[in-house]
């Protein structure tokens, strides 16, 4: 049986360490071919302060 890792789980785990945000910004910038800057991270799905 193959083991799979869900993308959303991997990103949440990666973002636990604030230093890894730079890695994620670089990854997304390359994928989307434009400069990406993470300005705010929602702590949970239940956070209703933002749209």
VEXTITI-55014 format. One record per residue (C-alpha): residue in one letter; x, y, z. Coordinates in pm, whole numbers, plus 32768, in hexadecimal, padded with zeros to 4 digits. Layout:
% residues N
AXYZ ...
***
This chain:
% residues 51
X800080008000 X808B81537F9B X80A582708095 X803583C58020 X8068851C80BC X7F59861E808A X7FD58770800F X7F0E88398110 X7F9B8766822D X80FE879281AB X80D8890D818D X8045892D82EB X816488608376 X8263892E82B4 X81D08A778330 X81ED8A1884A0 X834F8A9F848C X834B8C0E8423 X84A28BEB8380 X840A8AF98286 X83278C0D81FD X844B8C858129 X84678B2B8090 X82F48B238045 X82FB8C847FB1 X84178C1D7ECA X83678ADC7E64 X82218B917E14 X82D98CA67D5D X837B8BA87C75 X82378AE57C3F X81678C1C7BEE X82828CD97B40 X82448E127C11 X82BE8E9B7D5D X81F68E0C7E82 X82078EA07FE2 X81568DFE810A X80C08F1681D9 X7FDF8E5A82CA X7F9C8CF08326 X7E4C8C8283AF X7E878BA984DF X7D5B8AC684AA X7C378A8483C2 X7B4D8B0284D2 X7BE58C5D84C7 X7AC98D34843F X7B778E8A845C X7BDE8E8382ED X7B298E3781A9 
***
